[in-house]
Amino acid sequence: MGRVSSKSKSKYDEMTEHDIISLAQNGDRSAEKYLINNNIDIVYAKSKLFYIKGLDNDDVIQEGLVGLYKAIRDYKIKREASFRGFAHLC
């Protein structure tokens, strides 16, 4: 798989996405945070689609973040699917 990009330098910048996901799934909180930061745009884009009048947008974003955490937890590297694609579904 390709490399994951980030705005600031990180030890994860030179790692593959699958390696970072594997670290996150094995309890590396920094890897998890790195994945969240690099995929938060999915949450914001999806939150716009699910906005309901009268509902606090922060609540929708919070639900999206739960989905992103679940995507990290449940992603199967062996399936060779895109993590971003899987995160969109979650």
N, CA, C and O atoms as a printed pandas DataFrame, in Angstrom:
     atom_number atom_name residue_name chain_id  residue_number  x_coord  y_coord  z_coord
0              1         N          MET        A               1    0.839   -1.179    0.000
1              2        CA          MET        A               1    0.000    0.000    0.000
2              3         C          MET        A               1    0.881    1.238    0.000
3              4         O          MET        A               1    2.084    1.166    0.250
4              5         N          GLY        A               2    0.267    2.360   -0.282
5              6        CA          GLY        A               2    1.008    3.614   -0.323
6              7         C          GLY        A               2    1.321    4.160    1.048
7              8         O          GLY        A               2    0.895    3.625    2.072
8              9         N          ARG        A               3    2.054    5.208    1.042
9             10        CA          ARG        A               3    2.446    5.887    2.276
10            11         C          ARG        A               3    1.325    6.816    2.732
11            12         O          ARG        A               3    0.561    7.329    1.915
12            13         N          VAL        A               4    1.236    7.023    4.015
13            14        CA          VAL        A               4    0.274    7.945    4.585
14            15         C          VAL        A               4    0.976    9.280    4.760
15            16         O          VAL        A               4    2.091    9.333    5.279
16            17         N          SER        A               5    0.332   10.358    4.331
17            18        CA          SER        A               5    0.960   11.664    4.463
18            19         C          SER        A               5    0.432   12.385    5.701
19            20         O          SER        A               5   -0.655   12.089    6.198
20            21         N          SER        A               6    1.212   13.320    6.178
21            22        CA          SER        A               6    0.836   14.112    7.340
22            23         C          SER        A               6    1.429   15.495    7.198
23            24         O          SER        A               6    2.444   15.676    6.525
24            25         N          LYS        A               7    0.796   16.481    7.833
25            26        CA          LYS        A               7    1.266   17.851    7.729
26            27         C          LYS        A               7    2.522   18.079    8.561
27            28         O          LYS        A               7    3.372   18.878    8.169
28            29         N          SER        A               8    2.663   17.402    9.695
29            30        CA          SER        A               8    3.846   17.546   10.530
30            31         C          SER        A               8    4.641   16.241   10.505
31            32         O          SER        A               8    4.085   15.169   10.263
32            33         N          LYS        A               9    5.934   16.343   10.757
33            34        CA          LYS        A               9    6.791   15.170   10.728
34            35         C          LYS        A               9    6.428   14.219   11.861
35            36         O          LYS        A               9    6.177   14.644   12.989
36            37         N          SER        A              10    6.404   12.964   11.554
37            38        CA          SER        A              10    6.060   11.937   12.521
38            39         C          SER        A              10    6.838   10.676   12.179
39            40         O          SER        A              10    7.228   10.468   11.031
40            41         N          LYS        A              11    7.057    9.846   13.178
41            42        CA          LYS        A              11    7.737    8.578   12.914
42            43         C          LYS        A              11    6.910    7.690   11.998
43            44         O          LYS        A              11    7.438    6.754   11.397
44            45         N          TYR        A              12    5.611    7.977   11.886
45            46        CA          TYR        A              12    4.722    7.177   11.046
46            47         C          TYR        A              12    4.749    7.592    9.575
47            48         O          TYR        A              12    4.237    6.874    8.717
48            49         N          ASP        A              13    5.344    8.745    9.286
49            50        CA          ASP        A              13    5.354    9.258    7.914
50            51         C          ASP        A              13    6.025    8.308    6.925
51            52         O          ASP        A              13    5.658    8.275    5.750
52            53         N          GLU        A              14    6.984    7.554    7.383
53            54        CA          GLU        A              14    7.720    6.652    6.494
54            55         C          GLU        A              14    7.182    5.216    6.531
55            56         O          GLU        A              14    7.741    4.328    5.887
56            57         N          MET        A              15    6.118    4.993    7.268
57            58        CA          MET        A              15    5.546    3.663    7.392
58            59         C          MET        A              15    4.378    3.492    6.426
59            60         O          MET        A              15    3.775    4.472    5.989
60            61         N          THR        A              16    4.068    2.248    6.098
61            62        CA          THR        A              16    2.889    2.004    5.276
62            63         C          THR        A              16    1.651    2.133    6.136
63            64         O          THR        A              16    1.705    1.985    7.357
64            65         N          GLU        A              17    0.546    2.407    5.492
65            66        CA          GLU        A              17   -0.730    2.515    6.190
66            67         C          GLU        A              17   -1.043    1.228    6.951
67            68         O          GLU        A              17   -1.522    1.271    8.084
68            69         N          HIS        A              18   -0.774    0.105    6.334
69            70        CA          HIS        A              18   -1.058   -1.182    6.989
70            71         C          HIS        A              18   -0.223   -1.357    8.251
71            72         O          HIS        A              18   -0.716   -1.881    9.249
72            73         N          ASP        A              19    1.028   -0.926    8.219
73            74        CA          ASP        A              19    1.874   -1.024    9.414
74            75         C          ASP        A              19    1.335   -0.139   10.535
75            76         O          ASP        A              19    1.329   -0.540   11.699
76            77         N          ILE        A              20    0.892    1.042   10.190
77            78        CA          ILE        A              20    0.352    1.961   11.187
78            79         C          ILE        A              20   -0.940    1.407   11.779
79            80         O          ILE        A              20   -1.146    1.468   12.991
80            81         N          ILE        A              21   -1.800    0.871   10.936
81            82        CA          ILE        A              21   -3.049    0.272   11.409
82            83         C          ILE        A              21   -2.762   -0.903   12.331
83            84         O          ILE        A              21   -3.412   -1.058   13.365
84            85         N          SER        A              22   -1.803   -1.720   11.964
85            86        CA          SER        A              22   -1.427   -2.858   12.797
86            87         C          SER        A              22   -0.954   -2.400   14.177
87            88         O          SER        A              22   -1.328   -2.988   15.192
88            89         N          LEU        A              23   -0.136   -1.354   14.211
89            90        CA          LEU        A              23    0.318   -0.802   15.490
90            91         C          LEU        A              23   -0.872   -0.297   16.315
91            92         O          LEU        A              23   -0.967   -0.567   17.512
92            93         N          ALA        A              24   -1.770    0.432   15.663
93            94        CA          ALA        A              24   -2.943    0.970   16.360
94            95         C          ALA        A              24   -3.817   -0.154   16.911
95            96         O          ALA        A              24   -4.322   -0.063   18.030
96            97         N          GLN        A              25   -3.993   -1.206   16.128
97            98        CA          GLN        A              25   -4.813   -2.329   16.574
98            99         C          GLN        A              25   -4.166   -3.096   17.721
99           100         O          GLN        A              25   -4.843   -3.828   18.442
100          101         N          ASN        A              26   -2.865   -2.931   17.887
101          102        CA          ASN        A              26   -2.145   -3.590   18.970
102          103         C          ASN        A              26   -1.875   -2.646   20.139
103          104         O          ASN        A              26   -1.002   -2.914   20.964
104          105         N          GLY        A              27   -2.618   -1.543   20.213
105          106        CA          GLY        A              27   -2.565   -0.682   21.382
106          107         C          GLY        A              27   -1.693    0.552   21.305
107          108         O          GLY        A              27   -1.568    1.258   22.306
108          109         N          ASP        A              28   -1.087    0.846   20.175
109          110        CA          ASP        A              28   -0.255    2.041   20.044
110          111         C          ASP        A              28   -1.171    3.255   19.871
111          112         O          ASP        A              28   -1.702    3.491   18.785
112          113         N          ARG        A              29   -1.349    4.014   20.943
113          114        CA          ARG        A              29   -2.245    5.170   20.933
114          115         C          ARG        A              29   -1.760    6.267   19.997
115          116         O          ARG        A              29   -2.573    6.987   19.416
116          117         N          SER        A              30   -0.454    6.402   19.843
117          118        CA          SER        A              30    0.084    7.412   18.928
118          119         C          SER        A              30   -0.255    7.059   17.484
119          120         O          SER        A              30   -0.570    7.945   16.689
120          121         N          ALA        A              31   -0.195    5.785   17.141
121          122        CA          ALA        A              31   -0.566    5.343   15.789
122          123         C          ALA        A              31   -2.051    5.576   15.560
123          124         O          ALA        A              31   -2.462    6.000   14.480
124          125         N          GLU        A              32   -2.845    5.299   16.573
125          126        CA          GLU        A              32   -4.294    5.532   16.482
126          127         C          GLU        A              32   -4.585    7.014   16.255
127          128         O          GLU        A              32   -5.390    7.372   15.395
128          129         N          LYS        A              33   -3.933    7.862   17.023
129          130        CA          LYS        A              33   -4.123    9.305   16.882
130          131         C          LYS        A              33   -3.684    9.779   15.493
131          132         O          LYS        A              33   -4.335   10.627   14.883
132          133         N          TYR        A              34   -2.580    9.224   15.005
133          134        CA          TYR        A              34   -2.080    9.567   13.674
134          135         C          TYR        A              34   -3.133    9.218   12.610
135          136         O          TYR        A              34   -3.398   10.013   11.709
136          137         N          LEU        A              35   -3.724    8.034   12.723
137          138        CA          LEU        A              35   -4.749    7.608   11.762
138          139         C          LEU        A              35   -5.987    8.503   11.847
139          140         O          LEU        A              35   -6.561    8.881   10.827
140          141         N          ILE        A              36   -6.389    8.835   13.074
141          142        CA          ILE        A              36   -7.547    9.722   13.246
142          143         C          ILE        A              36   -7.270   11.070   12.591
143          144         O          ILE        A              36   -8.100   11.581   11.839
144          145         N          ASN        A              37   -6.116   11.638   12.873
145          146        CA          ASN        A              37   -5.771   12.956   12.310
146          147         C          ASN        A              37   -5.699   12.936   10.790
147          148         O          ASN        A              37   -6.032   13.926   10.139
148          149         N          ASN        A              38   -5.268   11.817   10.222
149          150        CA          ASN        A              38   -5.133   11.741    8.771
150          151         C          ASN        A              38   -6.430   11.372    8.062
151          152         O          ASN        A              38   -6.511   11.429    6.835
152          153         N          ASN        A              39   -7.444   10.993    8.835
153          154        CA          ASN        A              39   -8.715   10.600    8.222
154          155         C          ASN        A              39   -9.902   11.374    8.779
155          156         O          ASN        A              39  -11.050   11.038    8.489
156          157         N          ILE        A              40   -9.645   12.392    9.565
157          158        CA          ILE        A              40  -10.717   13.192   10.173
158          159         C          ILE        A              40  -11.566   13.887    9.114
159          160         O          ILE        A              40  -12.734   14.195    9.352
160          161         N          ASP        A              41  -10.977   14.133    7.947
161          162        CA          ASP        A              41  -11.727   14.774    6.874
162          163         C          ASP        A              41  -12.931   13.936    6.457
163          164         O          ASP        A              41  -13.945   14.486    6.026
164          165         N          ILE        A              42  -12.833   12.624    6.579
165          166        CA          ILE        A              42  -13.962   11.744    6.269
166          167         C          ILE        A              42  -15.126   12.057    7.212
167          168         O          ILE        A              42  -16.277   12.156    6.788
168          169         N          VAL        A              43  -14.805   12.210    8.487
169          170        CA          VAL        A              43  -15.834   12.488    9.495
170          171         C          VAL        A              43  -16.541   13.802    9.185
171          172         O          VAL        A              43  -17.769   13.872    9.209
172          173         N          TYR        A              44  -15.764   14.844    8.894
173          174        CA          TYR        A              44  -16.372   16.145    8.617
174          175         C          TYR        A              44  -17.208   16.117    7.335
175          176         O          TYR        A              44  -18.279   16.722    7.279
176          177         N          ALA        A              45  -16.727   15.423    6.319
177          178        CA          ALA        A              45  -17.488   15.335    5.066
178          179         C          ALA        A              45  -18.796   14.581    5.283
179          180         O          ALA        A              45  -19.849   14.997    4.799
180          181         N          LYS        A              46  -18.723   13.476    6.011
181          182        CA          LYS        A              46  -19.930   12.685    6.266
182          183         C          LYS        A              46  -20.895   13.414    7.200
183          184         O          LYS        A              46  -22.110   13.266    7.072
184          185         N          SER        A              47  -20.364   14.199    8.133
185          186        CA          SER        A              47  -21.242   14.901    9.085
186          187         C          SER        A              47  -22.162   15.877    8.353
187          188         O          SER        A              47  -23.292   16.109    8.784
188          189         N          LYS        A              48  -21.689   16.437    7.268
189          190        CA          LYS        A              48  -22.521   17.353    6.484
190          191         C          LYS        A              48  -23.701   16.623    5.858
191          192         O          LYS        A              48  -24.782   17.195    5.719
192          193         N          LEU        A              49  -23.498   15.358    5.478
193          194        CA          LEU        A              49  -24.564   14.574    4.861
194          195         C          LEU        A              49  -25.632   14.150    5.873
195          196         O          LEU        A              49  -26.797   13.973    5.517
196          197         N          PHE        A              50  -25.229   13.991    7.131
197          198        CA          PHE        A              50  -26.135   13.481    8.145
198          199         C          PHE        A              50  -26.647   14.557    9.092
199          200         O          PHE        A              50  -27.272   14.241   10.105
200          201         N          TYR        A              51  -26.395   15.808    8.781
201          202        CA          TYR        A              51  -26.862   16.891    9.634
202          203         C          TYR        A              51  -28.381   16.937    9.624
203          204         O          TYR        A              51  -29.008   16.907    8.565
204          205         N          ILE        A              52  -28.966   17.010   10.814
205          206        CA          ILE        A              52  -30.412   17.105   10.957
206          207         C          ILE        A              52  -30.715   18.410   11.686
207          208         O          ILE        A              52  -30.108   18.717   12.712
208          209         N          LYS        A              53  -31.653   19.164   11.148
209          210        CA          LYS        A              53  -32.001   20.440   11.767
210          211         C          LYS        A              53  -32.392   20.217   13.232
211          212         O          LYS        A              53  -33.184   19.335   13.563
212          213         N          GLY        A              54  -31.806   21.050   14.091
213          214        CA          GLY        A              54  -32.086   20.939   15.516
214          215         C          GLY        A              54  -31.096   20.055   16.259
215          216         O          GLY        A              54  -31.067   20.061   17.490
216          217         N          LEU        A              55  -30.291   19.301   15.538
217          218        CA          LEU        A              55  -29.291   18.437   16.168
218          219         C          LEU        A              55  -27.954   19.164   16.171
219          220         O          LEU        A              55  -27.585   19.794   15.179
220          221         N          ASP        A              56  -27.244   19.082   17.258
221          222        CA          ASP        A              56  -25.942   19.726   17.373
222          223         C          ASP        A              56  -24.951   19.025   16.448
223          224         O          ASP        A              56  -24.797   17.805   16.512
224          225         N          ASN        A              57  -24.281   19.788   15.593
225          226        CA          ASN        A              57  -23.315   19.220   14.652
226          227         C          ASN        A              57  -22.186   18.493   15.375
227          228         O          ASN        A              57  -21.630   17.529   14.848
228          229         N          ASP        A              58  -21.844   18.953   16.587
229          230        CA          ASP        A              58  -20.804   18.275   17.369
230          231         C          ASP        A              58  -21.198   16.836   17.693
231          232         O          ASP        A              58  -20.344   15.951   17.749
232          233         N          ASP        A              59  -22.491   16.607   17.907
233          234        CA          ASP        A              59  -22.966   15.242   18.170
234          235         C          ASP        A              59  -22.769   14.349   16.952
235          236         O          ASP        A              59  -22.386   13.186   17.079
236          237         N          VAL        A              60  -23.034   14.900   15.776
237          238        CA          VAL        A              60  -22.854   14.141   14.538
238          239         C          VAL        A              60  -21.375   13.824   14.331
239          240         O          VAL        A              60  -21.029   12.710   13.936
240          241         N          ILE        A              61  -20.507   14.788   14.594
241          242        CA          ILE        A              61  -19.062   14.579   14.451
242          243         C          ILE        A              61  -18.582   13.542   15.461
243          244         O          ILE        A              61  -17.742   12.700   15.142
244          245         N          GLN        A              62  -19.114   13.604   16.674
245          246        CA          GLN        A              62  -18.752   12.616   17.696
246          247         C          GLN        A              62  -19.105   11.207   17.235
247          248         O          GLN        A              62  -18.308   10.285   17.404
248          249         N          GLU        A              63  -20.271   11.032   16.664
249          250        CA          GLU        A              63  -20.669    9.720   16.138
250          251         C          GLU        A              63  -19.739    9.286   15.011
251          252         O          GLU        A              63  -19.396    8.109   14.897
252          253         N          GLY        A              64  -19.337   10.239   14.184
253          254        CA          GLY        A              64  -18.401    9.938   13.104
254          255         C          GLY        A              64  -17.048    9.483   13.637
255          256         O          GLY        A              64  -16.427    8.580   13.075
256          257         N          LEU        A              65  -16.596   10.102   14.710
257          258        CA          LEU        A              65  -15.328    9.695   15.327
258          259         C          LEU        A              65  -15.427    8.289   15.907
259          260         O          LEU        A              65  -14.469    7.518   15.842
260          261         N          VAL        A              66  -16.571    7.959   16.468
261          262        CA          VAL        A              66  -16.783    6.586   16.956
262          263         C          VAL        A              66  -16.657    5.614   15.788
263          264         O          VAL        A              66  -16.033    4.560   15.915
264          265         N          GLY        A              67  -17.246    5.967   14.656
265          266        CA          GLY        A              67  -17.135    5.135   13.461
266          267         C          GLY        A              67  -15.700    4.988   12.992
267          268         O          GLY        A              67  -15.294    3.912   12.553
268          269         N          LEU        A              68  -14.933    6.057   13.082
269          270        CA          LEU        A              68  -13.532    6.010   12.672
270          271         C          LEU        A              68  -12.714    5.124   13.604
271          272         O          LEU        A              68  -11.856    4.368   13.150
272          273         N          TYR        A              69  -12.975    5.214   14.899
273          274        CA          TYR        A              69  -12.308    4.317   15.857
274          275         C          TYR        A              69  -12.669    2.859   15.575
275          276         O          TYR        A              69  -11.814    1.976   15.650
276          277         N          LYS        A              70  -13.931    2.616   15.254
277          278        CA          LYS        A              70  -14.363    1.253   14.930
278          279         C          LYS        A              70  -13.703    0.765   13.643
279          280         O          LYS        A              70  -13.372   -0.414   13.519
280          281         N          ALA        A              71  -13.514    1.672   12.689
281          282        CA          ALA        A              71  -12.840    1.298   11.443
282          283         C          ALA        A              71  -11.411    0.859   11.727
283          284         O          ALA        A              71  -10.936   -0.123   11.157
284          285         N          ILE        A              72  -10.727    1.582   12.604
285          286        CA          ILE        A              72   -9.357    1.204   12.970
286          287         C          ILE        A              72   -9.362   -0.163   13.640
287          288         O          ILE        A              72   -8.537   -1.020   13.324
288          289         N          ARG        A              73  -10.281   -0.358   14.556
289          290        CA          ARG        A              73  -10.364   -1.626   15.295
290          291         C          ARG        A              73  -10.701   -2.816   14.386
291          292         O          ARG        A              73  -10.121   -3.892   14.532
292          293         N          ASP        A              74  -11.636   -2.623   13.452
293          294        CA          ASP        A              74  -12.175   -3.744   12.680
294          295         C          ASP        A              74  -11.541   -3.958   11.314
295          296         O          ASP        A              74  -11.826   -4.962   10.660
296          297         N          TYR        A              75  -10.692   -3.047   10.868
297          298        CA          TYR        A              75  -10.086   -3.163    9.537
298          299         C          TYR        A              75   -9.241   -4.434    9.449
299          300         O          TYR        A              75   -8.446   -4.730   10.342
300          301         N          LYS        A              76   -9.425   -5.171    8.370
301          302        CA          LYS        A              76   -8.674   -6.409    8.134
302          303         C          LYS        A              76   -7.648   -6.174    7.030
303          304         O          LYS        A              76   -7.995   -6.022    5.859
304          305         N          ILE        A              77   -6.387   -6.147    7.427
305          306        CA          ILE        A              77   -5.305   -5.892    6.484
306          307         C          ILE        A              77   -5.251   -6.960    5.395
307          308         O          ILE        A              77   -4.942   -6.650    4.245
308          309         N          LYS        A              78   -5.541   -8.190    5.735
309          310        CA          LYS        A              78   -5.465   -9.302    4.778
310          311         C          LYS        A              78   -6.415   -9.137    3.600
311          312         O          LYS        A              78   -6.190   -9.714    2.536
312          313         N          ARG        A              79   -7.450   -8.373    3.776
313          314        CA          ARG        A              79   -8.421   -8.188    2.687
314          315         C          ARG        A              79   -7.927   -7.230    1.620
315          316         O          ARG        A              79   -8.516   -7.145    0.542
316          317         N          GLU        A              80   -6.856   -6.511    1.905
317          318        CA          GLU        A              80   -6.221   -5.595    0.965
318          319         C          GLU        A              80   -7.167   -4.533    0.404
319          320         O          GLU        A              80   -6.970   -4.047   -0.709
320          321         N          ALA        A              81   -8.167   -4.185    1.159
321          322        CA          ALA        A              81   -9.064   -3.093    0.771
322          323         C          ALA        A              81   -8.478   -1.789    1.296
323          324         O          ALA        A              81   -7.663   -1.795    2.219
324          325         N          SER        A              82   -8.882   -0.707    0.723
325          326        CA          SER        A              82   -8.439    0.609    1.166
326          327         C          SER        A              82   -8.993    0.907    2.556
327          328         O          SER        A              82  -10.180    0.700    2.809
328          329         N          PHE        A              83   -8.139    1.393    3.456
329          330        CA          PHE        A              83   -8.619    1.770    4.783
330          331         C          PHE        A              83   -9.606    2.922    4.680
331          332         O          PHE        A              83  -10.636    2.913    5.354
332          333         N          ARG        A              84   -9.310    3.910    3.850
333          334        CA          ARG        A              84  -10.218    5.060    3.710
334          335         C          ARG        A              84  -11.581    4.618    3.200
335          336         O          ARG        A              84  -12.609    5.119    3.655
336          337         N          GLY        A              85  -11.593    3.694    2.269
337          338        CA          GLY        A              85  -12.863    3.169    1.767
338          339         C          GLY        A              85  -13.655    2.471    2.871
339          340         O          GLY        A              85  -14.869    2.639    2.986
340          341         N          PHE        A              86  -12.942    1.685    3.679
341          342        CA          PHE        A              86  -13.581    0.995    4.794
342          343         C          PHE        A              86  -14.077    2.005    5.831
343          344         O          PHE        A              86  -15.169    1.851    6.378
344          345         N          ALA        A              87  -13.276    3.033    6.098
345          346        CA          ALA        A              87  -13.670    4.063    7.064
346          347         C          ALA        A              87  -14.914    4.806    6.592
347          348         O          ALA        A              87  -15.762    5.169    7.407
348          349         N          HIS        A              88  -15.032    5.034    5.297
349          350        CA          HIS        A              88  -16.228    5.692    4.757
350          351         C          HIS        A              88  -17.479    4.866    5.087
351          352         O          HIS        A              88  -18.527    5.420    5.420
352          353         N          LEU        A              89  -17.358    3.552    4.992
353          354        CA          LEU        A              89  -18.501    2.680    5.295
354          355         C          LEU        A              89  -18.849    2.693    6.772
355          356         O          LEU        A              89  -20.021    2.638    7.147
356          357         N          CYS        A              90  -17.822    2.767    7.608
357          358        CA          CYS        A              90  -18.068    2.756    9.064
358          359         C          CYS        A              90  -18.679    4.051    9.523
359          360         O          CYS        A              90  -18.952    4.217   10.712
